[in-house]
Amino acid sequence: MIIKLGERQGKKIPFCVNGELIGPLYPGEVNNYSLEDEGEISESDYERILNETILLRAKRYTMNLLIKSDKTETELKRKLKQAGYGNEVSNAAIEYVRSYHYIDELRTAESYIRSKMDYSSEKEIRFKLSEKGVSDDTIDLAYDQIIEEMNAFENADESAGDDNDGLRAYSENTELKAAVNFVRKKLGSKFDTSENAELSYEEKQKLMAAAFRKGFRQESIRRTFAILNVDS
């Protein structure tokens, strides 16, 4: 097994074996293990460095990431790669935290939706969750569970003939609330519930364009302008 020590990156040195990146080592660890660039290493020494130093550190790093906030497997892999860990170590660290049920993409999706639903459209939320590696099915399930917890159907069903209509009514009401919050924030000091917000044609067009970019539907924007007395 041939060692390759990469160029020092900050305080750490990339440790590679047989052309494959394993993970970062501190200069003191390189010296303690008597590692030399292009030198050889035995299987037993390699396993010792992997398990006692690099993998142990990767597990701790992954745990710390999850302590700060929920993250998907995709996000963890990205973070581990940025920290200098190779695929073998990254996968092992992720499997370690998964074994303790620290990775829960449904919980992550629910938490993200709750934190964004008052200011972002469902379209934008879904896009951001997809970027995090959350599947469409998991996103749908997260929305379903939030709807149940908030007893949305209690009011929506009054005018809905079935559960699908109730879900649609809830989705529309949630988007309208988010659109109102978004436009109100954009208006800032111009917002006044007692008088029309005096906006030029160009300002209204910019405001509508900003709302469209956030993923809000035209009907939601139109109703928002009416609720906030935006002169149209």
HUSUL-V264524 format. One record per backbone hydrogen bond with DSSP energy under -0.5 kcal/mol. CO is the residue of the C=O (numbers start at 1). NH is the residue of the N-H. If there is no record, write none. Layout:
BEGIN
CO_NH, CO_NH
END
This chain:
BEGIN
1_41, 2_18, 3_38, 4_6, 4_16, 7_14, 8_10, 9_11, 9_12, 11_27, 12_9, 13_25, 14_6, 14_16, 15_22, 15_23, 16_4, 17_20, 20_17, 22_86, 23_15, 25_13, 26_29, 26_30, 27_31, 28_32, 29_33, 30_35, 31_34, 36_39, 39_3, 42_46, 43_47, 44_48, 45_49, 46_50, 47_51, 48_52, 49_53, 49_54, 50_55, 53_57, 54_58, 55_59, 56_60, 57_61, 58_62, 59_63, 60_64, 61_65, 62_66, 63_67, 64_68, 65_69, 72_76, 73_77, 74_78, 75_79, 76_80, 77_81, 78_82, 79_83, 80_85, 81_84, 86_90, 87_91, 88_92, 89_93, 90_94, 91_95, 92_96, 93_97, 94_98, 95_99, 96_100, 97_100, 97_102, 98_101, 102_104, 104_108, 105_109, 106_110, 107_111, 108_112, 109_113, 110_114, 111_115, 112_116, 113_116, 113_117, 116_119, 116_120, 121_125, 122_126, 123_127, 124_128, 125_129, 126_130, 127_131, 128_132, 129_134, 130_133, 132_75, 135_139, 136_140, 137_141, 138_142, 139_143, 140_144, 141_145, 142_146, 143_147, 144_148, 145_149, 146_150, 147_152, 148_151, 151_154, 151_155, 152_155, 152_156, 153_157, 155_158, 156_159, 162_166, 163_167, 164_168, 165_169, 166_170, 167_171, 168_172, 169_173, 170_174, 171_175, 172_176, 173_177, 174_178, 175_179, 176_180, 177_181, 178_182, 179_183, 180_184, 181_185, 182_186, 183_187, 184_188, 187_190, 188_191, 192_195, 196_198, 197_199, 197_231, 200_204, 201_205, 202_206, 203_207, 204_208, 205_209, 206_210, 207_211, 208_212, 209_213, 210_214, 211_216, 212_215, 214_121, 214_124, 217_221, 218_222, 219_223, 220_224, 221_225, 222_226, 223_227, 224_228, 225_230, 226_229, 229_197, 229_231
END
